[in-house]
Amino acid sequence: MNILCIGNSFSQDSTRYLHRIARVDGVLLNVCNLYVSGCTLAQHYQFMMADSAEYELEYNGELTNFKVTLKQALTNREWDYISFQQASHKCTDSESYEPYLTELHKFAKKCCPKAKFIIHQTWSYEECSNRLCNMLGYELQKDMYADLEKAYEKAASAIGADLIVPSGRVMQELISNGVAPIHRDTFHLSYGIGRYASALIWYKMLTKADVSANTFDDFDEEIDDETIQIIKKCVAKVGE
């Protein structure tokens, strides 16, 4: 299975462990992430139109030190899935998605007619954080999540997406179960719990595998066994 993420640091977070989680189960899953920090859908569209090599190419959770254009990435191989997401500071604003998402989808579909398309639902900022309260004007992180969930559902409908990967919903489930830390800096995912949970929901949604049986534990930040089991239960619940 070959997956291309047209994203930013949030897709970087979500795909860090994805290849290795699949490999533990004997599943060949390769994932490429097109990384530009904080990249919005509008910026992706601009890079597409300019055919500029703005993207740092990440392969199976590792930097490659190659820079590519969007077209080069799309035509590099036959992709099974291609994902889109909005930048976190714009993700609650459904008006910010268009017309850029539709145009990016048209271009990707032209380059990759056999591919299926994913909307990657990102996550809310940390409770009481400056970014949540002062940058976006929310009092509660659950309110940011509610708005981003609606925006991503609208986006998926707009392009007829084949799948939504609910990373944000998994984070809400972890929070409700008292699992922490989810974030490392109030907005990016923590190197252990957050990145693992997001990669695991990607794996679950793509393969329908029983994540409770997956034994991957090579994390960049330690996660205790009890927390791993809670994360697996949360992912299984969200991915039903």
Phi and psi in degrees as GROMACS dihedral restraints (atoms count N, CA, C in turn):
[ dihedral_restraints ]
;  ai    aj    ak    al  type     phi  dphi    fc
    3     4     5     6     1  -117.1    20    10
    4     5     6     7     1   127.1    20    10
    6     7     8     9     1  -125.5    20    10
    7     8     9    10     1   134.1    20    10
    9    10    11    12     1  -118.4    20    10
   10    11    12    13     1   124.5    20    10
   12    13    14    15     1  -105.2    20    10
   13    14    15    16     1   119.7    20    10
   15    16    17    18     1   -96.0    20    10
   16    17    18    19     1    94.2    20    10
   18    19    20    21     1  -145.8    20    10
   19    20    21    22     1  -133.9    20    10
   21    22    23    24     1  -164.8    20    10
   22    23    24    25     1  -149.7    20    10
   24    25    26    27     1   -69.8    20    10
   25    26    27    28     1   -20.1    20    10
   27    28    29    30     1   -75.4    20    10
   28    29    30    31     1   -36.3    20    10
   30    31    32    33     1   -73.1    20    10
   31    32    33    34     1   -28.8    20    10
   33    34    35    36     1   -60.7    20    10
   34    35    36    37     1   -47.7    20    10
   36    37    38    39     1   -57.7    20    10
   37    38    39    40     1   -45.6    20    10
   39    40    41    42     1   -72.7    20    10
   40    41    42    43     1   -21.8    20    10
   42    43    44    45     1  -107.5    20    10
   43    44    45    46     1     2.8    20    10
   45    46    47    48     1   -54.0    20    10
   46    47    48    49     1   -44.3    20    10
   48    49    50    51     1  -105.7    20    10
   49    50    51    52     1    -0.9    20    10
   51    52    53    54     1   -60.1    20    10
   52    53    54    55     1   -49.2    20    10
   54    55    56    57     1   -59.1    20    10
   55    56    57    58     1   -42.9    20    10
   57    58    59    60     1   -74.7    20    10
   58    59    60    61     1   -32.3    20    10
   60    61    62    63     1   -60.4    20    10
   61    62    63    64     1   -45.7    20    10
   63    64    65    66     1   -65.8    20    10
   64    65    66    67     1   -41.4    20    10
   66    67    68    69     1   -61.2    20    10
   67    68    69    70     1   -36.1    20    10
   69    70    71    72     1   -58.4    20    10
   70    71    72    73     1   -33.1    20    10
   72    73    74    75     1   -89.4    20    10
   73    74    75    76     1     3.8    20    10
   75    76    77    78     1    78.2    20    10
   76    77    78    79     1    20.4    20    10
   78    79    80    81     1  -101.3    20    10
   79    80    81    82     1   126.5    20    10
   81    82    83    84     1   -86.9    20    10
   82    83    84    85     1   106.1    20    10
   84    85    86    87     1  -133.3    20    10
   85    86    87    88     1   114.1    20    10
   87    88    89    90     1  -109.3    20    10
   88    89    90    91     1   134.8    20    10
   90    91    92    93     1  -130.3    20    10
   91    92    93    94     1   128.6    20    10
   93    94    95    96     1  -109.8    20    10
   94    95    96    97     1   134.0    20    10
   96    97    98    99     1  -115.6    20    10
   97    98    99   100     1   129.2    20    10
   99   100   101   102     1   -93.6    20    10
  100   101   102   103     1   109.5    20    10
  102   103   104   105     1  -107.7    20    10
  103   104   105   106     1   121.9    20    10
  105   106   107   108     1  -137.4    20    10
  106   107   108   109     1   123.4    20    10
  108   109   110   111     1   -56.9    20    10
  109   110   111   112     1   128.4    20    10
  111   112   113   114     1    66.1    20    10
  112   113   114   115     1    19.2    20    10
  114   115   116   117     1   -68.0    20    10
  115   116   117   118     1   126.9    20    10
  117   118   119   120     1   -90.6    20    10
  118   119   120   121     1   167.4    20    10
  120   121   122   123     1   -62.1    20    10
  121   122   123   124     1   -35.9    20    10
  123   124   125   126     1   -61.8    20    10
  124   125   126   127     1   -40.6    20    10
  126   127   128   129     1   -69.2    20    10
  127   128   129   130     1   -40.3    20    10
  129   130   131   132     1   -56.5    20    10
  130   131   132   133     1   -43.3    20    10
  132   133   134   135     1   -61.9    20    10
  133   134   135   136     1   -44.0    20    10
  135   136   137   138     1   -61.2    20    10
  136   137   138   139     1   -42.4    20    10
  138   139   140   141     1   -65.4    20    10
  139   140   141   142     1   -37.2    20    10
  141   142   143   144     1   -62.5    20    10
  142   143   144   145     1   -47.3    20    10
  144   145   146   147     1   -66.6    20    10
  145   146   147   148     1   -36.0    20    10
  147   148   149   150     1   -83.5    20    10
  148   149   150   151     1   -12.3    20    10
  150   151   152   153     1    51.5    20    10
  151   152   153   154     1    45.4    20    10
  153   154   155   156     1   -99.9    20    10
  154   155   156   157     1   143.9    20    10
  156   157   158   159     1   -84.3    20    10
  157   158   159   160     1    72.4    20    10
  159   160   161   162     1   -92.4    20    10
  160   161   162   163     1   -16.6    20    10
  162   163   164   165     1   -92.0    20    10
  163   164   165   166     1   130.1    20    10
  165   166   167   168     1   -81.2    20    10
  166   167   168   169     1   125.6    20    10
  168   169   170   171     1   -89.0    20    10
  169   170   171   172     1   123.7    20    10
  171   172   173   174     1  -112.1    20    10
  172   173   174   175     1   135.3    20    10
  174   175   176   177     1  -125.2    20    10
  175   176   177   178     1   119.9    20    10
  177   178   179   180     1    51.5    20    10
  178   179   180   181     1    44.1    20    10
  180   181   182   183     1    83.0    20    10
  181   182   183   184     1     7.9    20    10
  183   184   185   186     1  -126.9    20    10
  184   185   186   187     1   144.5    20    10
  186   187   188   189     1   -68.4    20    10
  187   188   189   190     1   143.2    20    10
  189   190   191   192     1  -107.7    20    10
  190   191   192   193     1   -14.6    20    10
  192   193   194   195     1    68.2    20    10
  193   194   195   196     1    19.1    20    10
  195   196   197   198     1  -104.7    20    10
  196   197   198   199     1   143.6    20    10
  198   199   200   201     1  -115.0    20    10
  199   200   201   202     1   137.2    20    10
  201   202   203   204     1  -136.5    20    10
  202   203   204   205     1   162.9    20    10
  204   205   206   207     1   -87.6    20    10
  205   206   207   208     1   164.7    20    10
  207   208   209   210     1   -62.0    20    10
  208   209   210   211     1   -42.4    20    10
  210   211   212   213     1   -63.8    20    10
  211   212   213   214     1   -41.8    20    10
  213   214   215   216     1   -59.3    20    10
  214   215   216   217     1   -42.8    20    10
  216   217   218   219     1   -66.4    20    10
  217   218   219   220     1   -43.7    20    10
  219   220   221   222     1   -65.1    20    10
  220   221   222   223     1   -34.3    20    10
  222   223   224   225     1   -97.1    20    10
  223   224   225   226     1     6.3    20    10
  225   226   227   228     1   -68.6    20    10
  226   227   228   229     1   -34.5    20    10
  228   229   230   231     1  -159.3    20    10
  229   230   231   232     1   179.3    20    10
  231   232   233   234     1   -87.5    20    10
  232   233   234   235     1   109.4    20    10
  234   235   236   237     1   -86.1    20    10
  235   236   237   238     1   136.3    20    10
  237   238   239   240     1   -81.4    20    10
  238   239   240   241     1   -38.0    20    10
  240   241   242   243     1  -138.1    20    10
  241   242   243   244     1   142.2    20    10
  243   244   245   246     1  -128.3    20    10
  244   245   246   247     1   130.3    20    10
  246   247   248   249     1  -113.1    20    10
  247   248   249   250     1   150.2    20    10
  249   250   251   252     1  -125.8    20    10
  250   251   252   253     1   153.2    20    10
  252   253   254   255     1  -155.8    20    10
  253   254   255   256     1   157.9    20    10
  255   256   257   258     1   -93.8    20    10
  256   257   258   259     1   154.3    20    10
  258   259   260   261     1   -62.5    20    10
  259   260   261   262     1   148.0    20    10
  261   262   263   264     1   -61.2    20    10
  262   263   264   265     1   -34.4    20    10
  264   265   266   267     1   -76.7    20    10
  265   266   267   268     1    -6.9    20    10
  267   268   269   270     1  -117.5    20    10
  268   269   270   271     1    -5.1    20    10
  270   271   272   273     1   -67.4    20    10
  271   272   273   274     1   -22.3    20    10
  273   274   275   276     1   -83.6    20    10
  274   275   276   277     1   -12.0    20    10
  276   277   278   279     1   -98.7    20    10
  277   278   279   280     1    96.4    20    10
  279   280   281   282     1   -62.6    20    10
  280   281   282   283     1   -25.0    20    10
  282   283   284   285     1   -69.1    20    10
  283   284   285   286     1   -21.9    20    10
  285   286   287   288     1   -77.9    20    10
  286   287   288   289     1   -11.0    20    10
  288   289   290   291     1   -78.9    20    10
  289   290   291   292     1   -31.2    20    10
  291   292   293   294     1  -112.4    20    10
  292   293   294   295     1   151.4    20    10
  294   295   296   297     1   -86.2    20    10
  295   296   297   298     1     9.5    20    10
  297   298   299   300     1   -66.0    20    10
  298   299   300   301     1   -44.3    20    10
  300   301   302   303     1   -61.6    20    10
  301   302   303   304     1   -45.4    20    10
  303   304   305   306     1   -61.4    20    10
  304   305   306   307     1   -42.1    20    10
  306   307   308   309     1   -69.5    20    10
  307   308   309   310     1   -39.2    20    10
  309   310   311   312     1   -63.7    20    10
  310   311   312   313     1   -41.2    20    10
  312   313   314   315     1   -63.3    20    10
  313   314   315   316     1   -43.3    20    10
  315   316   317   318     1   -59.7    20    10
  316   317   318   319     1   -44.5    20    10
  318   319   320   321     1   -65.1    20    10
  319   320   321   322     1   -45.5    20    10
  321   322   323   324     1   -64.5    20    10
  322   323   324   325     1   -38.6    20    10
  324   325   326   327     1   -67.2    20    10
  325   326   327   328     1   -36.2    20    10
  327   328   329   330     1   -65.8    20    10
  328   329   330   331     1   -41.8    20    10
  330   331   332   333     1   -74.3    20    10
  331   332   333   334     1   -31.8    20    10
  333   334   335   336     1  -133.2    20    10
  334   335   336   337     1    72.7    20    10
  336   337   338   339     1   -64.5    20    10
  337   338   339   340     1   -19.4    20    10
  339   340   341   342     1   -93.4    20    10
  340   341   342   343     1    -8.4    20    10
  342   343   344   345     1   -74.1    20    10
  343   344   345   346     1   152.5    20    10
  345   346   347   348     1  -100.7    20    10
  346   347   348   349     1   157.7    20    10
  348   349   350   351     1  -119.9    20    10
  349   350   351   352     1   137.6    20    10
  351   352   353   354     1  -115.6    20    10
  352   353   354   355     1   138.8    20    10
  354   355   356   357     1  -101.3    20    10
  355   356   357   358     1   121.1    20    10
  357   358   359   360     1   -91.6    20    10
  358   359   360   361     1   107.1    20    10
  360   361   362   363     1   -76.8    20    10
  361   362   363   364     1   112.4    20    10
  363   364   365   366     1   -81.6    20    10
  364   365   366   367     1  -166.9    20    10
  366   367   368   369     1  -125.0    20    10
  367   368   369   370     1   168.0    20    10
  369   370   371   372     1   -86.1    20    10
  370   371   372   373     1   163.5    20    10
  372   373   374   375     1   -76.0    20    10
  373   374   375   376     1   165.8    20    10
  375   376   377   378     1   -67.6    20    10
  376   377   378   379     1   143.7    20    10
  378   379   380   381     1   -54.3    20    10
  379   380   381   382     1   135.9    20    10
  381   382   383   384     1    67.2    20    10
  382   383   384   385     1     9.9    20    10
  384   385   386   387     1   -77.5    20    10
  385   386   387   388     1   158.2    20    10
  387   388   389   390     1   -60.4    20    10
  388   389   390   391     1   -41.5    20    10
  390   391   392   393     1   -63.9    20    10
  391   392   393   394     1   -40.9    20    10
  393   394   395   396     1   -67.8    20    10
  394   395   396   397     1   -51.9    20    10
  396   397   398   399     1   -83.2    20    10
  397   398   399   400     1   -45.1    20    10
  399   400   401   402     1   -93.7    20    10
  400   401   402   403     1   -39.9    20    10
  402   403   404   405     1   -73.9    20    10
  403   404   405   406     1   -46.4    20    10
  405   406   407   408     1  -104.5    20    10
  406   407   408   409     1   -13.6    20    10
  408   409   410   411     1    81.1    20    10
  409   410   411   412     1    23.5    20    10
  411   412   413   414     1   -96.3    20    10
  412   413   414   415     1   145.4    20    10
  414   415   416   417     1   -88.5    20    10
  415   416   417   418     1   -33.0    20    10
  417   418   419   420     1  -128.3    20    10
  418   419   420   421     1   140.5    20    10
  420   421   422   423     1   -66.4    20    10
  421   422   423   424     1   -27.3    20    10
  423   424   425   426     1   -65.9    20    10
  424   425   426   427     1   -27.6    20    10
  426   427   428   429     1   -73.2    20    10
  427   428   429   430     1   -38.5    20    10
  429   430   431   432     1   -61.7    20    10
  430   431   432   433     1   -44.4    20    10
  432   433   434   435     1   -60.3    20    10
  433   434   435   436     1   -44.0    20    10
  435   436   437   438     1   -58.7    20    10
  436   437   438   439     1   -40.6    20    10
  438   439   440   441     1   -71.5    20    10
  439   440   441   442     1   -40.4    20    10
  441   442   443   444     1   -69.7    20    10
  442   443   444   445     1   -33.4    20    10
  444   445   446   447     1   -61.8    20    10
  445   446   447   448     1   -44.8    20    10
  447   448   449   450     1   -63.3    20    10
  448   449   450   451     1   -42.3    20    10
  450   451   452   453     1   -64.6    20    10
  451   452   453   454     1   -41.7    20    10
  453   454   455   456     1   -70.0    20    10
  454   455   456   457     1   -35.1    20    10
  456   457   458   459     1   -63.5    20    10
  457   458   459   460     1   -41.0    20    10
  459   460   461   462     1   -64.1    20    10
  460   461   462   463     1   -40.4    20    10
  462   463   464   465     1   -64.2    20    10
  463   464   465   466     1   -42.7    20    10
  465   466   467   468     1   -62.4    20    10
  466   467   468   469     1   -40.1    20    10
  468   469   470   471     1   -65.7    20    10
  469   470   471   472     1   -38.6    20    10
  471   472   473   474     1   -61.3    20    10
  472   473   474   475     1   -36.6    20    10
  474   475   476   477     1  -105.7    20    10
  475   476   477   478     1     1.5    20    10
  477   478   479   480     1    62.8    20    10
  478   479   480   481     1    44.4    20    10
  480   481   482   483     1   -58.3    20    10
  481   482   483   484     1   146.1    20    10
  483   484   485   486     1   -79.7    20    10
  484   485   486   487     1   -21.2    20    10
  486   487   488   489     1  -159.8    20    10
  487   488   489   490     1   141.5    20    10
  489   490   491   492     1  -109.5    20    10
  490   491   492   493     1   127.1    20    10
  492   493   494   495     1   -96.1    20    10
  493   494   495   496     1   110.4    20    10
  495   496   497   498     1   -87.7    20    10
  496   497   498   499     1    61.9    20    10
  498   499   500   501     1   -58.5    20    10
  499   500   501   502     1   -40.2    20    10
  501   502   503   504     1   -63.1    20    10
  502   503   504   505     1   -39.4    20    10
  504   505   506   507     1   -66.6    20    10
  505   506   507   508     1   -36.6    20    10
  507   508   509   510     1   -63.1    20    10
  508   509   510   511     1   -41.4    20    10
  510   511   512   513     1   -61.7    20    10
  511   512   513   514     1   -39.2    20    10
  513   514   515   516     1   -63.0    20    10
  514   515   516   517     1   -38.6    20    10
  516   517   518   519     1   -66.7    20    10
  517   518   519   520     1   -40.3    20    10
  519   520   521   522     1   -63.2    20    10
  520   521   522   523     1   -44.3    20    10
  522   523   524   525     1   -60.0    20    10
  523   524   525   526     1   -43.3    20    10
  525   526   527   528     1   -67.1    20    10
  526   527   528   529     1   -20.0    20    10
  528   529   530   531     1   -98.7    20    10
  529   530   531   532     1     9.8    20    10
  531   532   533   534     1    73.4    20    10
  532   533   534   535     1    20.7    20    10
  534   535   536   537     1   -85.5    20    10
  535   536   537   538     1   131.3    20    10
  537   538   539   540     1  -154.2    20    10
  538   539   540   541     1   156.1    20    10
  540   541   542   543     1   -88.4    20    10
  541   542   543   544     1   138.6    20    10
  543   544   545   546     1   -82.2    20    10
  544   545   546   547     1   -40.7    20    10
  546   547   548   549     1  -106.4    20    10
  547   548   549   550     1   160.5    20    10
  549   550   551   552     1  -107.8    20    10
  550   551   552   553     1   -19.1    20    10
  552   553   554   555     1  -148.5    20    10
  553   554   555   556     1    25.0    20    10
  555   556   557   558     1    82.7    20    10
  556   557   558   559     1    -9.4    20    10
  558   559   560   561     1  -140.3    20    10
  559   560   561   562     1   -42.1    20    10
  561   562   563   564     1   -75.0    20    10
  562   563   564   565     1   159.2    20    10
  564   565   566   567     1   -75.9    20    10
  565   566   567   568     1   150.2    20    10
  567   568   569   570     1   -64.4    20    10
  568   569   570   571     1   151.5    20    10
  570   571   572   573     1   -67.4    20    10
  571   572   573   574     1   -23.6    20    10
  573   574   575   576     1  -101.1    20    10
  574   575   576   577     1   -84.7    20    10
  576   577   578   579     1   -56.3    20    10
  577   578   579   580     1   -52.9    20    10
  579   580   581   582     1   -62.5    20    10
  580   581   582   583     1   -51.0    20    10
  582   583   584   585     1   -64.8    20    10
  583   584   585   586     1   -38.1    20    10
  585   586   587   588     1   -64.2    20    10
  586   587   588   589     1   -47.4    20    10
  588   589   590   591     1   -62.7    20    10
  589   590   591   592     1   -40.7    20    10
  591   592   593   594     1   -68.3    20    10
  592   593   594   595     1   -43.3    20    10
  594   595   596   597     1   -63.1    20    10
  595   596   597   598     1   -37.0    20    10
  597   598   599   600     1   -68.3    20    10
  598   599   600   601     1   -36.4    20    10
  600   601   602   603     1   -71.5    20    10
  601   602   603   604     1   -33.7    20    10
  603   604   605   606     1   -58.6    20    10
  604   605   606   607     1   -49.1    20    10
  606   607   608   609     1   -61.0    20    10
  607   608   609   610     1   -44.5    20    10
  609   610   611   612     1   -61.2    20    10
  610   611   612   613     1   -47.0    20    10
  612   613   614   615     1   -68.4    20    10
  613   614   615   616     1   -34.1    20    10
  615   616   617   618     1   -78.6    20    10
  616   617   618   619     1   -33.3    20    10
  618   619   620   621     1  -116.3    20    10
  619   620   621   622     1   -16.4    20    10
  621   622   623   624     1    61.8    20    10
  622   623   624   625     1    22.5    20    10
  624   625   626   627     1   -70.0    20    10
  625   626   627   628     1   157.5    20    10
  627   628   629   630     1   -80.4    20    10
  628   629   630   631     1    98.8    20    10
  630   631   632   633     1   -69.2    20    10
  631   632   633   634     1   -18.4    20    10
  633   634   635   636     1   -63.5    20    10
  634   635   636   637     1   -24.4    20    10
  636   637   638   639     1   -92.2    20    10
  637   638   639   640     1    -6.2    20    10
  639   640   641   642     1   -75.8    20    10
  640   641   642   643     1   132.1    20    10
  642   643   644   645     1  -105.2    20    10
  643   644   645   646     1     9.4    20    10
  645   646   647   648     1   -58.2    20    10
  646   647   648   649     1   132.5    20    10
  648   649   650   651     1  -149.4    20    10
  649   650   651   652     1    21.6    20    10
  651   652   653   654     1   -90.4    20    10
  652   653   654   655     1    72.5    20    10
  654   655   656   657     1   -92.0    20    10
  655   656   657   658     1   153.5    20    10
  657   658   659   660     1   -76.7    20    10
  658   659   660   661     1   -15.4    20    10
  660   661   662   663     1  -142.2    20    10
  661   662   663   664     1   131.3    20    10
  663   664   665   666     1   -60.4    20    10
  664   665   666   667     1   139.7    20    10
  666   667   668   669     1  -126.9    20    10
  667   668   669   670     1   128.1    20    10
  669   670   671   672     1   -74.0    20    10
  670   671   672   673     1   159.6    20    10
  672   673   674   675     1   -60.2    20    10
  673   674   675   676     1   -39.0    20    10
  675   676   677   678     1   -63.0    20    10
  676   677   678   679     1   -42.3    20    10
  678   679   680   681     1   -67.3    20    10
  679   680   681   682     1   -38.8    20    10
  681   682   683   684     1   -56.5    20    10
  682   683   684   685     1   -43.5    20    10
  684   685   686   687     1   -66.2    20    10
  685   686   687   688     1   -38.6    20    10
  687   688   689   690     1   -65.5    20    10
  688   689   690   691     1   -42.8    20    10
  690   691   692   693     1   -59.2    20    10
  691   692   693   694     1   -44.4    20    10
  693   694   695   696     1   -60.6    20    10
  694   695   696   697     1   -40.9    20    10
  696   697   698   699     1   -66.7    20    10
  697   698   699   700     1   -40.4    20    10
  699   700   701   702     1   -64.2    20    10
  700   701   702   703     1   -43.8    20    10
  702   703   704   705     1   -64.4    20    10
  703   704   705   706     1   -43.7    20    10
  705   706   707   708     1   -59.9    20    10
  706   707   708   709     1   -41.7    20    10
  708   709   710   711     1   -64.9    20    10
  709   710   711   712     1   -48.9    20    10
  711   712   713   714     1   -67.1    20    10
  712   713   714   715     1   -34.4    20    10
  714   715   716   717     1   -87.5    20    10
  715   716   717   718     1     9.0    20    10
